[in-house]
Amino acid sequence: MAELGYRLIRDEILERISRGEWAPGSLLPAEADLAKEYDCARGTVNRALQSLAEEGIIERKRRAGTRVKALPARKAKFEIPIIRLDVESTGAVYKPKVILRRKTLAPAAIVKSMRLRAGTRALHLQTMHLASGRPYAFEDRWVNLKAVPDILNAPLDEISANEWLVRYAPYSSGEVSFSAASASEREASMLQTPIGSALFAVDRMTWLGEVYITFMKLYYKPGYKMRTNI
């Protein structure tokens, strides 16, 4: 029964984090308070929190308490880049431009990739990342609204979905793939490059525990070079 108890509490705390009840960087209630709330032994709560700490979702420090990790990307094998910072590092002025922002039924491929229920409505976003008014990258993204409902009210013409999610949607794991892609008519139009041009493409998906957050395809213009730390 203790095994079941700690797992149920772990899942409940994770769900509350994913709903935004405890934002990145915020302090969780003390173990004794959580034990009282869940009507269980303090040791059961301790085990649930330890499990979440091992997954990289929270951090625990003696005398400082337990917090939701503010910058989970620091411990990721691949650090999610902030496109605004990439653009500004070149001396250009960054601006996100939302091309599409629609809550709609997720297509079958997204339902399968993000392990959503059939018939789930998700947020479909398409964003142009501009450098001093010129195309820098084109982003096509799906967001699981169960994981991050607050994104519906986010000012995505001021702060890109890329940066908003890194700031406000803690994640525990993700997958990233890189490839070359031939520009379709849509991508060529967005990036102002000929159809068939060789683009640098990034596919990325993140999740928190068992809840998938977002799936994104990002296309850069020909000649782009990605730099990161290892």
Z-matrix of the N, CA and C atoms (Angstrom, degrees):
N
C 1 1.468
C 2 1.532 1 111.86
N 3 1.370 2 117.13 1 -35.57
C 4 1.466 3 119.83 2 179.58
C 5 1.521 4 110.30 3 -61.67
N 6 1.365 5 116.07 4 -39.78
C 7 1.465 6 120.13 5 179.61
C 8 1.522 7 110.56 6 -60.21
N 9 1.327 8 115.70 7 -47.16
C 10 1.456 9 120.21 8 179.70
C 11 1.518 10 110.78 9 -63.51
N 12 1.347 11 115.78 10 -41.74
C 13 1.449 12 120.13 11 -177.95
C 14 1.512 13 113.16 12 -59.70
N 15 1.308 14 117.40 13 -46.88
C 16 1.460 15 119.24 14 -177.10
C 17 1.525 16 110.74 15 -68.60
N 18 1.324 17 117.82 16 -35.10
C 19 1.458 18 119.99 17 179.53
C 20 1.532 19 111.02 18 -67.45
N 21 1.315 20 117.17 19 -40.01
C 22 1.463 21 120.21 20 178.34
C 23 1.526 22 110.91 21 -63.43
N 24 1.319 23 116.59 22 -42.00
C 25 1.457 24 120.66 23 179.71
C 26 1.525 25 110.62 24 -68.39
N 27 1.330 26 116.85 25 -41.56
C 28 1.469 27 120.91 26 176.21
C 29 1.518 28 110.39 27 -56.23
N 30 1.342 29 117.05 28 -47.40
C 31 1.465 30 121.01 29 -178.03
C 32 1.524 31 111.21 30 -65.32
N 33 1.321 32 117.49 31 -37.02
C 34 1.459 33 121.22 32 -179.93
C 35 1.531 34 110.65 33 -67.74
N 36 1.333 35 117.33 34 -43.17
C 37 1.465 36 121.18 35 178.59
C 38 1.521 37 109.69 36 -64.05
N 39 1.334 38 117.06 37 -42.09
C 40 1.459 39 121.30 38 178.39
C 41 1.519 40 111.18 39 -61.40
N 42 1.325 41 117.19 40 -41.04
C 43 1.466 42 121.39 41 178.53
C 44 1.526 43 110.47 42 -64.07
N 45 1.306 44 117.63 43 -39.28
C 46 1.464 45 120.88 44 -179.96
C 47 1.537 46 110.97 45 -68.47
N 48 1.320 47 116.72 46 -34.67
C 49 1.466 48 120.24 47 175.79
C 50 1.523 49 109.79 48 -66.94
N 51 1.343 50 116.21 49 -45.12
C 52 1.468 51 120.24 50 -177.84
C 53 1.524 52 111.34 51 -65.10
N 54 1.346 53 118.12 52 -29.27
C 55 1.465 54 121.35 53 177.49
C 56 1.525 55 112.12 54 -77.57
N 57 1.319 56 117.37 55 -10.36
C 58 1.449 57 120.83 56 179.58
C 59 1.516 58 114.30 57 91.06
N 60 1.339 59 117.59 58 8.39
C 61 1.465 60 119.91 59 177.75
C 62 1.527 61 110.51 60 -60.91
N 63 1.343 62 114.97 61 -38.06
C 64 1.466 63 120.95 62 173.13
C 65 1.521 64 106.90 63 -119.27
N 66 1.300 65 116.40 64 108.58
C 67 1.466 66 122.06 65 -175.69
C 68 1.525 67 110.92 66 -77.34
N 69 1.346 68 117.88 67 163.31
C 70 1.458 69 120.59 68 176.42
C 71 1.524 70 111.13 69 -53.97
N 72 1.325 71 116.32 70 130.93
C 73 1.452 72 122.08 71 -179.98
C 74 1.514 73 114.19 72 90.04
N 75 1.335 74 118.00 73 -10.93
C 76 1.463 75 119.92 74 -176.39
C 77 1.522 76 111.47 75 -81.94
N 78 1.317 77 114.70 76 156.38
C 79 1.462 78 122.62 77 -178.01
C 80 1.523 79 110.28 78 -87.82
N 81 1.336 80 116.24 79 131.72
C 82 1.462 81 120.77 80 175.81
C 83 1.526 82 109.32 81 -82.03
N 84 1.338 83 117.72 82 158.30
C 85 1.464 84 120.01 83 174.97
C 86 1.528 85 111.35 84 -58.79
N 87 1.306 86 116.76 85 157.81
C 88 1.464 87 121.80 86 178.45
C 89 1.527 88 110.42 87 -64.59
N 90 1.312 89 115.84 88 155.83
C 91 1.467 90 120.68 89 -179.93
C 92 1.523 91 111.25 90 -54.46
N 93 1.338 92 116.41 91 -43.21
C 94 1.465 93 119.52 92 -177.89
C 95 1.525 94 111.29 93 -62.75
N 96 1.330 95 115.96 94 -38.00
C 97 1.476 96 119.84 95 179.53
C 98 1.527 97 111.07 96 -69.06
N 99 1.328 98 116.58 97 -39.68
C 100 1.465 99 119.52 98 177.72
C 101 1.524 100 110.90 99 -67.35
N 102 1.326 101 116.52 100 -38.79
C 103 1.467 102 120.21 101 178.48
C 104 1.528 103 110.53 102 -61.91
N 105 1.330 104 116.01 103 -39.47
C 106 1.463 105 119.98 104 178.06
C 107 1.521 106 110.68 105 -67.51
N 108 1.342 107 116.33 106 -41.56
C 109 1.462 108 120.54 107 -179.28
C 110 1.516 109 111.66 108 -63.52
N 111 1.359 110 116.46 109 -41.13
C 112 1.463 111 120.65 110 -176.79
C 113 1.529 112 112.67 111 -93.38
N 114 1.339 113 115.99 112 0.92
C 115 1.470 114 120.84 113 177.40
C 116 1.534 115 110.91 114 54.92
N 117 1.326 116 115.11 115 54.40
C 118 1.463 117 120.21 116 -178.84
C 119 1.518 118 109.47 117 -144.16
N 120 1.323 119 116.65 118 175.56
C 121 1.454 120 121.27 119 178.25
C 122 1.518 121 110.73 120 -71.48
N 123 1.318 122 116.53 121 148.90
C 124 1.462 123 120.93 122 179.17
C 125 1.531 124 110.93 123 -61.99
N 126 1.329 125 116.11 124 -33.63
C 127 1.459 126 119.92 125 178.96
C 128 1.525 127 112.21 126 -63.13
N 129 1.337 128 117.20 127 -32.31
C 130 1.464 129 120.83 128 177.82
C 131 1.522 130 110.51 129 -67.26
N 132 1.337 131 116.60 130 -41.84
C 133 1.466 132 120.88 131 176.31
C 134 1.519 133 110.43 132 -63.61
N 135 1.336 134 115.86 133 -42.55
C 136 1.467 135 120.16 134 179.46
C 137 1.524 136 110.97 135 -57.57
N 138 1.312 137 116.22 136 -42.49
C 139 1.468 138 120.01 137 -179.38
C 140 1.521 139 111.24 138 -67.12
N 141 1.337 140 116.67 139 -39.08
C 142 1.468 141 120.51 140 178.15
C 143 1.528 142 110.50 141 -63.26
N 144 1.328 143 117.05 142 -44.27
C 145 1.462 144 120.87 143 179.78
C 146 1.528 145 111.44 144 -67.05
N 147 1.314 146 116.64 145 -37.34
C 148 1.458 147 119.63 146 178.22
C 149 1.521 148 111.25 147 -63.01
N 150 1.331 149 115.88 148 -38.49
C 151 1.461 150 120.30 149 177.61
C 152 1.523 151 111.00 150 -61.37
N 153 1.332 152 116.83 151 -43.07
C 154 1.464 153 121.33 152 179.03
C 155 1.532 154 111.48 153 -68.04
N 156 1.324 155 116.35 154 -34.24
C 157 1.464 156 120.06 155 177.34
C 158 1.525 157 110.89 156 -66.76
N 159 1.322 158 116.84 157 -39.09
C 160 1.462 159 120.80 158 179.61
C 161 1.525 160 111.46 159 -66.55
N 162 1.329 161 117.03 160 -26.86
C 163 1.464 162 121.54 161 177.14
C 164 1.523 163 112.52 162 -82.69
N 165 1.334 164 116.96 163 -6.01
C 166 1.454 165 120.32 164 179.06
C 167 1.512 166 114.65 165 83.05
N 168 1.331 167 118.00 166 16.06
C 169 1.462 168 121.42 167 -177.48
C 170 1.524 169 111.55 168 -88.23
N 171 1.340 170 116.46 169 -36.89
C 172 1.466 171 121.50 170 177.88
C 173 1.520 172 108.77 171 -126.70
N 174 1.335 173 115.85 172 165.22
C 175 1.460 174 120.23 173 173.12
C 176 1.525 175 108.30 174 -128.96
N 177 1.324 176 114.74 175 141.65
C 178 1.461 177 120.86 176 -175.13
C 179 1.522 178 109.47 177 -120.66
N 180 1.327 179 116.13 178 129.85
C 181 1.459 180 121.10 179 177.85
C 182 1.520 181 109.16 180 -134.27
N 183 1.308 182 114.85 181 135.91
C 184 1.458 183 119.16 182 178.90
C 185 1.519 184 109.61 183 -62.60
N 186 1.314 185 114.65 184 136.21
C 187 1.461 186 124.39 185 179.81
C 188 1.533 187 113.30 186 70.97
N 189 1.343 188 117.15 187 -14.14
C 190 1.470 189 119.55 188 179.57
C 191 1.514 190 111.97 189 -104.42
N 192 1.331 191 117.50 190 -11.08
C 193 1.452 192 120.81 191 177.96
C 194 1.524 193 113.42 192 86.66
N 195 1.317 194 115.13 193 -167.24
C 196 1.464 195 123.17 194 -176.65
C 197 1.529 196 109.39 195 -116.14
N 198 1.326 197 116.13 196 128.53
C 199 1.458 198 120.99 197 -178.12
C 200 1.521 199 111.17 198 -126.32
N 201 1.330 200 115.52 199 150.57
C 202 1.458 201 120.86 200 168.28
C 203 1.522 202 106.49 201 -69.04
N 204 1.302 203 117.36 202 134.33
C 205 1.458 204 119.67 203 -177.28
C 206 1.522 205 110.39 204 -61.46
N 207 1.317 206 115.16 205 129.63
C 208 1.460 207 120.17 206 -177.54
C 209 1.511 208 112.35 207 -77.03
N 210 1.314 209 117.58 208 -36.15
C 211 1.460 210 121.76 209 -177.90
C 212 1.518 211 109.47 210 -132.94
N 213 1.335 212 117.80 211 74.96
C 214 1.462 213 119.81 212 -177.55
C 215 1.509 214 113.45 213 -60.43
N 216 1.347 215 117.98 214 -22.01
C 217 1.463 216 120.05 215 -178.54
C 218 1.513 217 112.23 216 -62.74
N 219 1.347 218 118.79 217 -22.48
C 220 1.450 219 120.47 218 -177.98
C 221 1.517 220 112.70 219 -63.62
N 222 1.324 221 117.06 220 -25.33
C 223 1.448 222 119.69 221 -179.52
C 224 1.513 223 111.76 222 -105.51
N 225 1.305 224 117.43 223 4.35
C 226 1.451 225 119.82 224 177.26
C 227 1.522 226 109.49 225 -75.84
N 228 1.318 227 116.95 226 153.32
C 229 1.455 228 120.63 227 177.38
C 230 1.524 229 110.34 228 -67.56
N 231 1.323 230 115.60 229 -30.48
C 232 1.464 231 121.56 230 176.55
C 233 1.515 232 107.02 231 -124.88
N 234 1.314 233 117.24 232 120.36
C 235 1.455 234 120.53 233 -178.70
C 236 1.523 235 109.78 234 -80.80
N 237 1.326 236 116.47 235 125.07
C 238 1.459 237 120.29 236 -179.84
C 239 1.527 238 109.24 237 -65.84
N 240 1.318 239 117.56 238 119.42
C 241 1.465 240 119.33 239 -178.00
C 242 1.526 241 111.59 240 -76.42
N 243 1.321 242 115.71 241 145.12
C 244 1.454 243 122.00 242 172.35
C 245 1.526 244 106.69 243 -90.90
N 246 1.323 245 117.70 244 113.86
C 247 1.460 246 121.06 245 -174.29
C 248 1.523 247 111.03 246 -62.02
N 249 1.320 248 116.86 247 -34.65
C 250 1.472 249 119.43 248 177.94
C 251 1.530 250 110.85 249 -56.60
N 252 1.326 251 116.64 250 -43.34
C 253 1.466 252 119.91 251 -178.89
C 254 1.522 253 111.42 252 -67.75
N 255 1.340 254 116.30 253 -36.41
C 256 1.473 255 119.31 254 176.57
C 257 1.525 256 110.71 255 -60.68
N 258 1.335 257 115.27 256 -45.50
C 259 1.466 258 119.81 257 -178.72
C 260 1.525 259 110.39 258 -65.65
N 261 1.320 260 116.67 259 -46.85
C 262 1.464 261 120.35 260 -177.24
C 263 1.522 262 112.18 261 -65.16
N 264 1.333 263 117.27 262 -26.89
C 265 1.466 264 120.27 263 178.79
C 266 1.525 265 111.71 264 -67.53
N 267 1.340 266 117.16 265 -18.88
C 268 1.467 267 121.25 266 177.65
C 269 1.531 268 111.89 267 -88.73
N 270 1.336 269 116.50 268 -4.72
C 271 1.456 270 121.00 269 -177.48
C 272 1.514 271 113.72 270 91.43
N 273 1.330 272 117.36 271 0.81
C 274 1.461 273 121.13 272 -179.78
C 275 1.526 274 110.66 273 -88.31
N 276 1.328 275 115.88 274 164.17
C 277 1.465 276 122.14 275 177.12
C 278 1.522 277 108.55 276 -93.97
N 279 1.320 278 115.87 277 127.39
C 280 1.475 279 120.17 278 -177.09
C 281 1.525 280 111.73 279 -91.03
N 282 1.333 281 115.12 280 142.91
C 283 1.466 282 121.47 281 175.05
C 284 1.517 283 109.64 282 -151.73
N 285 1.355 284 118.69 283 124.95
C 286 1.462 285 119.91 284 172.07
C 287 1.526 286 109.86 285 -86.52
N 288 1.318 287 117.33 286 140.23
C 289 1.468 288 121.92 287 177.79
C 290 1.524 289 108.20 288 -126.94
N 291 1.326 290 116.78 289 112.54
C 292 1.459 291 121.43 290 -179.15
C 293 1.527 292 109.17 291 -76.89
N 294 1.318 293 115.80 292 119.84
C 295 1.467 294 122.34 293 178.95
C 296 1.527 295 110.70 294 -90.92
N 297 1.333 296 115.73 295 -37.89
C 298 1.465 297 121.80 296 -178.58
C 299 1.515 298 108.49 297 -142.12
N 300 1.323 299 116.20 298 134.59
C 301 1.478 300 122.10 299 177.07
C 302 1.512 301 106.61 300 -146.50
N 303 1.322 302 116.17 301 100.25
C 304 1.468 303 119.40 302 -171.09
C 305 1.532 304 111.06 303 -145.14
N 306 1.320 305 114.70 304 131.33
C 307 1.464 306 120.83 305 172.65
C 308 1.519 307 107.22 306 -87.31
N 309 1.322 308 116.70 307 118.49
C 310 1.454 309 119.61 308 -171.63
C 311 1.522 310 110.34 309 -153.12
N 312 1.330 311 116.38 310 168.19
C 313 1.461 312 120.51 311 176.98
C 314 1.518 313 109.52 312 -63.08
N 315 1.319 314 116.28 313 130.19
C 316 1.460 315 120.39 314 178.38
C 317 1.523 316 109.45 315 -71.58
N 318 1.344 317 118.18 316 134.59
C 319 1.467 318 120.11 317 178.17
C 320 1.519 319 111.18 318 -67.51
N 321 1.327 320 116.16 319 164.47
C 322 1.464 321 121.65 320 -173.98
C 323 1.523 322 112.41 321 -56.38
N 324 1.335 323 117.52 322 -39.55
C 325 1.467 324 120.37 323 -177.84
C 326 1.521 325 111.04 324 -64.73
N 327 1.332 326 117.37 325 -38.19
C 328 1.466 327 120.83 326 178.65
C 329 1.519 328 110.78 327 -72.87
N 330 1.318 329 116.95 328 -40.34
C 331 1.471 330 120.98 329 176.68
C 332 1.523 331 110.04 330 -56.51
N 333 1.319 332 116.45 331 -44.01
C 334 1.461 333 120.64 332 -179.63
C 335 1.522 334 111.87 333 -69.35
N 336 1.322 335 117.07 334 -46.82
C 337 1.468 336 120.76 335 -177.08
C 338 1.525 337 112.02 336 -64.21
N 339 1.338 338 116.87 337 -40.29
C 340 1.457 339 120.67 338 -175.64
C 341 1.519 340 112.94 339 -97.63
N 342 1.336 341 115.93 340 5.79
C 343 1.472 342 121.62 341 177.61
C 344 1.523 343 111.94 342 54.74
N 345 1.318 344 114.54 343 46.50
C 346 1.455 345 120.68 344 177.25
C 347 1.525 346 110.00 345 -91.90
N 348 1.301 347 116.17 346 163.83
C 349 1.461 348 120.49 347 174.42
C 350 1.524 349 109.24 348 -77.76
N 351 1.314 350 116.15 349 144.57
C 352 1.464 351 119.91 350 176.17
C 353 1.526 352 108.90 351 -57.91
N 354 1.328 353 115.97 352 136.94
C 355 1.458 354 120.15 353 -178.48
C 356 1.513 355 114.12 354 88.51
N 357 1.340 356 117.26 355 3.32
C 358 1.463 357 120.68 356 179.04
C 359 1.528 358 110.65 357 -69.52
N 360 1.323 359 116.06 358 135.51
C 361 1.457 360 121.32 359 174.11
C 362 1.526 361 108.03 360 -93.93
N 363 1.320 362 116.36 361 127.62
C 364 1.458 363 122.66 362 -178.65
C 365 1.520 364 108.96 363 -125.32
N 366 1.319 365 116.08 364 168.96
C 367 1.457 366 120.69 365 178.14
C 368 1.523 367 109.29 366 -93.62
N 369 1.328 368 116.14 367 122.01
C 370 1.463 369 121.83 368 176.82
C 371 1.519 370 108.26 369 -101.99
N 372 1.338 371 115.54 370 121.86
C 373 1.456 372 121.85 371 -178.17
C 374 1.522 373 110.39 372 -123.05
N 375 1.309 374 116.12 373 137.28
C 376 1.460 375 121.28 374 168.89
C 377 1.525 376 106.54 375 -127.78
N 378 1.329 377 115.43 376 127.70
C 379 1.460 378 121.13 377 -173.26
C 380 1.519 379 110.86 378 -132.32
N 381 1.323 380 116.18 379 135.71
C 382 1.450 381 121.90 380 169.27
C 383 1.521 382 107.92 381 -95.99
N 384 1.322 383 116.00 382 128.20
C 385 1.456 384 121.06 383 174.49
C 386 1.533 385 106.80 384 -98.41
N 387 1.329 386 116.27 385 116.79
C 388 1.456 387 121.62 386 -173.69
C 389 1.524 388 111.52 387 -105.36
N 390 1.328 389 115.76 388 142.96
C 391 1.458 390 122.94 389 174.63
C 392 1.519 391 107.44 390 -118.14
N 393 1.342 392 115.25 391 106.20
C 394 1.473 393 121.15 392 -175.66
C 395 1.527 394 110.90 393 51.52
N 396 1.333 395 115.40 394 43.31
C 397 1.458 396 122.36 395 175.57
C 398 1.510 397 114.87 396 84.60
N 399 1.325 398 118.65 397 -3.76
C 400 1.456 399 121.30 398 -178.82
C 401 1.530 400 110.82 399 -106.68
N 402 1.329 401 117.66 400 148.63
C 403 1.471 402 120.03 401 -179.68
C 404 1.523 403 111.75 402 -59.85
N 405 1.326 404 114.71 403 131.88
C 406 1.462 405 121.09 404 176.44
C 407 1.527 406 110.42 405 -114.76
N 408 1.341 407 115.70 406 -44.52
C 409 1.468 408 120.75 407 178.52
C 410 1.525 409 108.61 408 -156.97
N 411 1.334 410 115.45 409 153.06
C 412 1.458 411 122.38 410 177.96
C 413 1.522 412 108.22 411 -119.49
N 414 1.326 413 116.44 412 128.84
C 415 1.465 414 122.54 413 -174.43
C 416 1.521 415 111.05 414 -119.74
N 417 1.337 416 115.66 415 131.72
C 418 1.461 417 122.69 416 175.06
C 419 1.522 418 106.81 417 -120.72
N 420 1.335 419 117.16 418 116.51
C 421 1.467 420 121.12 419 -168.58
C 422 1.523 421 111.93 420 -134.10
N 423 1.348 422 115.44 421 145.16
C 424 1.458 423 123.08 422 170.12
C 425 1.525 424 108.22 423 -118.53
N 426 1.336 425 116.52 424 137.46
C 427 1.458 426 121.70 425 -178.25
C 428 1.523 427 109.44 426 -124.65
N 429 1.326 428 115.70 427 131.59
C 430 1.460 429 122.32 428 176.27
C 431 1.528 430 108.52 429 -77.88
N 432 1.315 431 117.24 430 109.49
C 433 1.461 432 121.24 431 -175.12
C 434 1.528 433 112.50 432 -70.97
N 435 1.305 434 117.90 433 -19.82
C 436 1.461 435 119.72 434 174.35
C 437 1.524 436 109.69 435 -67.37
N 438 1.319 437 116.47 436 -33.81
C 439 1.465 438 120.90 437 -178.52
C 440 1.521 439 111.74 438 -79.03
N 441 1.337 440 116.84 439 -40.78
C 442 1.477 441 120.13 440 -176.04
C 443 1.536 442 110.47 441 -138.32
N 444 1.327 443 118.11 442 70.69
C 445 1.470 444 120.53 443 -178.40
C 446 1.524 445 113.31 444 -62.55
N 447 1.336 446 118.11 445 -25.88
C 448 1.461 447 120.55 446 -176.67
C 449 1.524 448 113.16 447 -67.26
N 450 1.329 449 117.66 448 -15.19
C 451 1.464 450 118.76 449 -179.33
C 452 1.529 451 111.45 450 -65.66
N 453 1.328 452 117.41 451 -19.86
C 454 1.461 453 120.56 452 178.02
C 455 1.529 454 111.48 453 -62.17
N 456 1.333 455 116.60 454 -26.95
C 457 1.468 456 120.72 455 -178.70
C 458 1.523 457 112.43 456 -105.49
N 459 1.311 458 117.30 457 5.96
C 460 1.466 459 120.18 458 -177.65
C 461 1.524 460 111.04 459 -74.28
N 462 1.334 461 118.62 460 142.08
C 463 1.475 462 122.33 461 179.54
C 464 1.527 463 110.38 462 -81.78
N 465 1.318 464 116.86 463 76.42
C 466 1.462 465 121.35 464 -170.17
C 467 1.523 466 114.11 465 -74.97
N 468 1.332 467 117.68 466 -4.86
C 469 1.460 468 120.41 467 170.20
C 470 1.525 469 110.91 468 -87.46
N 471 1.331 470 116.42 469 -7.09
C 472 1.462 471 121.08 470 177.92
C 473 1.531 472 110.95 471 -109.44
N 474 1.312 473 116.66 472 -41.32
C 475 1.455 474 122.59 473 175.64
C 476 1.527 475 106.68 474 -125.75
N 477 1.312 476 117.73 475 125.25
C 478 1.467 477 120.14 476 -175.15
C 479 1.524 478 111.20 477 -65.54
N 480 1.330 479 115.88 478 157.46
C 481 1.465 480 120.50 479 174.77
C 482 1.525 481 110.34 480 -58.64
N 483 1.312 482 116.74 481 -35.87
C 484 1.469 483 121.97 482 175.57
C 485 1.529 484 110.79 483 -52.74
N 486 1.321 485 116.79 484 -53.60
C 487 1.467 486 120.53 485 -176.62
C 488 1.524 487 111.39 486 -75.64
N 489 1.331 488 117.64 487 -37.78
C 490 1.468 489 120.39 488 -179.62
C 491 1.527 490 110.97 489 -60.16
N 492 1.330 491 116.56 490 -44.74
C 493 1.463 492 119.92 491 -177.92
C 494 1.524 493 111.52 492 -68.31
N 495 1.331 494 118.17 493 -39.14
C 496 1.469 495 120.00 494 176.98
C 497 1.527 496 110.31 495 -61.96
N 498 1.331 497 116.89 496 -38.21
C 499 1.469 498 120.65 497 -178.73
C 500 1.522 499 113.37 498 -73.68
N 501 1.350 500 116.11 499 -42.92
C 502 1.461 501 119.48 500 -164.95
C 503 1.526 502 115.50 501 -116.44
N 504 1.307 503 118.91 502 -3.81
C 505 1.473 504 120.48 503 -178.85
C 506 1.524 505 109.95 504 -121.83
N 507 1.336 506 118.08 505 91.05
C 508 1.462 507 120.07 506 -179.59
C 509 1.520 508 110.98 507 -61.61
N 510 1.317 509 116.61 508 142.56
C 511 1.458 510 121.80 509 178.93
C 512 1.517 511 109.20 510 -132.36
N 513 1.308 512 116.52 511 155.31
C 514 1.463 513 121.05 512 -179.97
C 515 1.518 514 112.55 513 -106.28
N 516 1.325 515 116.97 514 -28.17
C 517 1.466 516 120.91 515 -178.10
C 518 1.520 517 109.75 516 -151.92
N 519 1.324 518 115.12 517 170.38
C 520 1.451 519 119.86 518 177.83
C 521 1.512 520 111.73 519 -168.45
N 522 1.315 521 114.93 520 171.47
C 523 1.467 522 122.03 521 175.78
C 524 1.521 523 108.42 522 -130.37
N 525 1.319 524 116.25 523 138.09
C 526 1.463 525 121.61 524 178.86
C 527 1.517 526 108.40 525 -133.94
N 528 1.334 527 116.31 526 135.84
C 529 1.460 528 120.28 527 173.94
C 530 1.518 529 108.77 528 -134.43
N 531 1.330 530 116.12 529 148.77
C 532 1.458 531 122.70 530 -179.24
C 533 1.518 532 108.46 531 -122.42
N 534 1.314 533 115.81 532 143.52
C 535 1.461 534 119.06 533 -179.25
C 536 1.522 535 110.18 534 -159.13
N 537 1.322 536 114.86 535 168.13
C 538 1.463 537 120.89 536 170.10
C 539 1.527 538 107.29 537 -95.38
N 540 1.317 539 116.96 538 141.79
C 541 1.464 540 121.11 539 -179.17
C 542 1.520 541 109.08 540 -137.69
N 543 1.317 542 115.72 541 143.82
C 544 1.460 543 120.82 542 174.92
C 545 1.522 544 109.12 543 -84.21
N 546 1.294 545 117.11 544 130.91
C 547 1.458 546 121.07 545 -176.33
C 548 1.527 547 110.96 546 -65.40
N 549 1.332 548 115.90 547 122.24
C 550 1.460 549 120.60 548 172.60
C 551 1.524 550 108.40 549 -76.05
N 552 1.318 551 116.10 550 176.89
C 553 1.468 552 119.58 551 178.86
C 554 1.526 553 110.87 552 -58.61
N 555 1.352 554 116.36 553 -40.35
C 556 1.459 555 121.33 554 -179.52
C 557 1.522 556 111.54 555 -64.69
N 558 1.332 557 116.60 556 -50.64
C 559 1.460 558 120.06 557 -177.95
C 560 1.526 559 111.39 558 -67.29
N 561 1.335 560 116.36 559 -38.18
C 562 1.460 561 119.50 560 178.43
C 563 1.526 562 111.05 561 -61.96
N 564 1.336 563 116.17 562 -40.45
C 565 1.459 564 120.71 563 179.03
C 566 1.526 565 110.79 564 -65.11
N 567 1.329 566 116.69 565 -44.85
C 568 1.459 567 120.77 566 -178.83
C 569 1.525 568 111.99 567 -64.32
N 570 1.326 569 116.78 568 -42.06
C 571 1.462 570 121.54 569 -174.27
C 572 1.529 571 112.99 570 -94.32
N 573 1.328 572 115.53 571 0.57
C 574 1.471 573 120.93 572 178.79
C 575 1.533 574 111.03 573 54.07
N 576 1.314 575 114.55 574 53.86
C 577 1.458 576 121.94 575 179.20
C 578 1.530 577 107.88 576 -137.23
N 579 1.325 578 119.66 577 156.78
C 580 1.466 579 120.14 578 -178.32
C 581 1.526 580 113.07 579 -62.90
N 582 1.327 581 116.12 580 147.89
C 583 1.465 582 121.06 581 173.85
C 584 1.528 583 108.71 582 -58.07
N 585 1.328 584 115.89 583 136.17
C 586 1.460 585 120.49 584 -179.44
C 587 1.511 586 114.11 585 90.29
N 588 1.340 587 117.53 586 -4.64
C 589 1.463 588 119.97 587 178.28
C 590 1.527 589 110.27 588 -60.14
N 591 1.322 590 116.14 589 150.04
C 592 1.464 591 121.12 590 178.55
C 593 1.527 592 109.46 591 -80.49
N 594 1.317 593 115.83 592 116.50
C 595 1.459 594 121.77 593 -179.91
C 596 1.525 595 110.17 594 -107.62
N 597 1.322 596 116.15 595 151.35
C 598 1.458 597 121.61 596 171.26
C 599 1.522 598 106.59 597 -88.30
N 600 1.337 599 117.53 598 121.10
C 601 1.463 600 121.66 599 -174.26
C 602 1.523 601 110.87 600 -117.57
N 603 1.324 602 115.57 601 140.94
C 604 1.465 603 122.91 602 177.43
C 605 1.522 604 108.38 603 -125.64
N 606 1.316 605 116.74 604 127.44
C 607 1.468 606 122.54 605 170.52
C 608 1.529 607 107.05 606 -108.20
N 609 1.326 608 116.99 607 129.26
C 610 1.468 609 119.29 608 -178.75
C 611 1.516 610 110.71 609 -141.24
N 612 1.330 611 115.20 610 139.11
C 613 1.461 612 121.52 611 177.75
C 614 1.522 613 108.00 612 -137.40
N 615 1.332 614 117.24 613 137.94
C 616 1.458 615 121.21 614 178.66
C 617 1.518 616 109.88 615 -129.10
N 618 1.333 617 114.98 616 155.70
C 619 1.459 618 120.29 617 178.07
C 620 1.514 619 109.97 618 -150.50
N 621 1.331 620 115.05 619 160.74
C 622 1.459 621 123.53 620 177.79
C 623 1.516 622 107.25 621 -120.76
N 624 1.338 623 116.08 622 110.56
C 625 1.450 624 119.23 623 -173.55
C 626 1.514 625 109.64 624 63.26
N 627 1.326 626 117.02 625 -116.08
C 628 1.458 627 121.51 626 178.89
C 629 1.526 628 112.18 627 -107.76
N 630 1.336 629 117.08 628 7.44
C 631 1.461 630 121.30 629 -178.45
C 632 1.524 631 109.22 630 -101.74
N 633 1.329 632 116.93 631 118.10
C 634 1.458 633 121.20 632 179.58
C 635 1.518 634 109.81 633 -78.92
N 636 1.337 635 116.07 634 137.39
C 637 1.456 636 121.51 635 -174.33
C 638 1.521 637 111.73 636 -99.47
N 639 1.327 638 117.34 637 -55.51
C 640 1.459 639 120.02 638 -173.19
C 641 1.518 640 111.87 639 -154.60
N 642 1.324 641 114.70 640 150.64
C 643 1.462 642 121.95 641 171.44
C 644 1.524 643 106.93 642 -126.61
N 645 1.340 644 116.29 643 132.14
C 646 1.448 645 120.27 644 -174.00
C 647 1.520 646 111.20 645 -137.80
N 648 1.330 647 115.55 646 141.96
C 649 1.457 648 122.58 647 168.46
C 650 1.528 649 107.02 648 -116.76
N 651 1.327 650 115.95 649 129.53
C 652 1.450 651 121.65 650 -176.92
C 653 1.523 652 109.36 651 -125.43
N 654 1.317 653 116.44 652 130.12
C 655 1.459 654 121.66 653 -178.35
C 656 1.532 655 109.75 654 -118.71
N 657 1.330 656 115.59 655 129.12
C 658 1.458 657 121.60 656 175.82
C 659 1.525 658 110.07 657 -107.62
N 660 1.331 659 115.69 658 152.75
C 661 1.458 660 121.24 659 179.47
C 662 1.530 661 111.16 660 -64.26
N 663 1.341 662 117.13 661 157.90
C 664 1.468 663 120.35 662 175.53
C 665 1.532 664 110.91 663 -53.90
N 666 1.336 665 115.05 664 138.55
C 667 1.456 666 120.16 665 179.32
C 668 1.508 667 114.60 666 96.91
N 669 1.349 668 117.33 667 -7.07
C 670 1.458 669 119.80 668 -179.29
C 671 1.530 670 110.55 669 -68.97
N 672 1.335 671 116.56 670 141.26
C 673 1.458 672 122.83 671 175.62
C 674 1.510 673 108.92 672 -123.31
N 675 1.313 674 116.51 673 128.21
C 676 1.464 675 119.93 674 177.31
C 677 1.514 676 109.41 675 -93.80
N 678 1.343 677 114.86 676 134.04
C 679 1.453 678 120.76 677 175.38
C 680 1.515 679 108.51 678 -124.02
N 681 1.321 680 116.84 679 137.19
C 682 1.444 681 121.28 680 178.67
C 683 1.515 682 108.94 681 -149.89
N 684 1.315 683 116.34 682 171.35
C 685 1.458 684 121.10 683 -179.46
C 686 1.515 685 111.19 684 -100.95
N 687 1.332 686 117.14 685 151.07
C 688 1.464 687 121.52 686 176.51
C 689 1.519 688 108.87 687 -123.86
